[in-house]
Amino acid sequence: MVIALGITGFFSLLSILPSLGYVGEAYISKQSYGLEGAGWLKVIANCNMTYNPFLYSFTWLGGRGVSSDSLIFWSKPTWTGTGIAWRSQEDLKDEAIIRTILGQLLVNIPFNFVLILLIGLTGMQDLYLCLIVGIISFLFGGTIGALASFFAGLSLVVFIRLRLVKEGILVKVSNFLFETEEYSTKE
């Protein structure tokens, strides 16, 4: 369980890195100064996001792997000594993206933990390598590259497990399904 927590934490750190965990852009559609005297800025932003399918698995299962959302938030100003300074457009865009990412990350952490724990409990630790290859491939090939490299790695793992390894869950399932001599002699 400790290993699953560590891997989940590592994957969570990877998921907040731009281009590796997500690709996104934000557009500030409206700003208004609210709370007179306090200087708070009400921001309405539109975020177009594409999430890494292996770091944001639950988001993809929910059909939101590629999404466009509106976001409303209050931005705190900076006091410069001479007065109030509001944040730049780029800072507001970055904040909108970060808020969107963190919202999705909080939903995906428990799901990823359970998924990683199940991989460990079933003894299929070589799937971690497939996940890492898929995660890194998102950086270069986007969603299609990530999925293609994951399934290529998965095919290699299945081939190695079935042909070269004499024990393990894949071999036991294969022997049971195709009734090799180990299971057929029990009758």
N, C-alpha and C positions, 0 to 999 in steps of 0.2 A: 504494500500500500504506500509505503514511503517513496518507493521508486516511481510509482504512478503519480504521486503528488509532485515529485521533482520534475518529471517529464511534462506534466501539465503546466507547471510554472514556467518551464523553458519555452514551451509552445505559446504560452500567454505572452511572454516577452517578445517572441518572434512576431506575434500577431499585431503588435502595435507599431511595427516598423513599416514605413511606407515602401511600396513596391514589393515587399516580401509578404506582408500580411494583408495588404489591401492596395488598391489603386483608387484614388478618389479626387474629386474636385468639388469645390463649393462656390456658389454664387450668392452674394449678398443682394437680396432683392429690396430690402427696406431697412432703414435705420431711423429710430426716433429717440429723442432724448426724453426720458421719463423721470419721475420722482424729482420734481423741481428742487433745485438746491443741492441734491445729492450727486447729480452728474451721471447717474446710471444710464446706459445705452441699451435700448431694446433693439435686438437684431433679429431679422427674419432671413433665414438662409435656406437655400436649396442645395442638397448634397447628392451628387451622383457617385455611387460607390460600387466597386467590384471587389468582393472578398475572396481570399484564398480558400478554396473548397476544403482544405485539410485542417486549417486553423479555425475556420468558422463553419464547421460541419452542420451544426444545428440550423444556422442561418440558411444554408443551402437546402437542407431538407424542408425548411419552411417556405422555400420558393423565393427567398430574398437575397440570393447570392449576388445578383446584379440588381441594384435598386436605386431609386431616386426619391428622396424624402425631403419634406419641408421641416425646418427646425426653428423654433423660437426660443431665444435665451436672452438673459440680461448680462451685459458685459460691464465689469467694474472698471471705472476710469483710474488713471494714475495721477497722483498728486505730484507736481513738479516743483513746488515751492512758490511759483508765481501764479499758479492756478491749476485747473483741471485739464489733463490731456487725455483725449480719447485714443483708443488703439487704432492702428492703421487697418486698411481693408485687408491686407495680407494676414495680419494677426487675427482678425475676426474670421477669415476663411479657415485658417488653421484651427482656431478654437471650435468652429462648427464641425470640422472633420473629426477632431479628437472627441468631441461629445458624441458624435454618431458612432465612432469606433468603440468607445467605452461602453455605450449602451448595448451593442452587439456582443462585446467581449463578455460582459456579465452573464449573458444568456448562454454563451458557448462554453464557459469554463466548466460547469458541472457536467455537461454532456461529454466534453472531451475527457474529463477525468474518468467517467464511467467507461468510455470507449477504451481508453488506455489501460484501465484496470482489467477489463475483460480480455484484452490482448495478452496481458501478463498472466492472468489466471488460466488461460487456455494453453499457455506454453508456446505461443506464436510470436515470440519476441523479435523474430526477423521481420515482422511487419512494421516495426518501428523504422527500419531502414527504408522500407517502401514509402512510409509517410514522410520521412525527411527528404527523400528524393523528390517526392511530389511537391513538398513545400518549397524547396529550392527552385524547382522547375517553374513555379509560378512567376518567379523573378524574371525569367528569360522568355517563357512561352505563354504567359498568361494562363487562363483557365484551361484551355485545350492542351497546352504543353504540360501542365501539372497533372491533368487526368491521364494523358497518354503515358507519361513517364511512370506514374504510379501503377497503372495496369501492366506496363511492360515489366516493372520490378516485381509486381505480384505474380505474373506469369512465371518469371524466373524462380521465385521462391517456391511456388507450387511444383514446378518441374523438379527442382532440387530436392524438395521434401519427398516427393513421390518416388523419384528414381534413385536417389543416393542415400537418403536417411532411412534406417530400418525401423525406427519407432517415432512416435509423435502422433498428434491428433489427426493430421491429414492422412497419414498412412493407415491408421486405424479405421477412419471413415471409408477410405478407398477399399480397404480389405473387406469391410462389412458390406458395402454396396455391391461390389463386384464378386463377392463370395470366393475369395482366394482360399487356398488349401487350409489356412489356419482356422477359418470360420466354418468351412464346409465339413471338416472332420468332426465337428462337435455333434452332428446329428446322429 
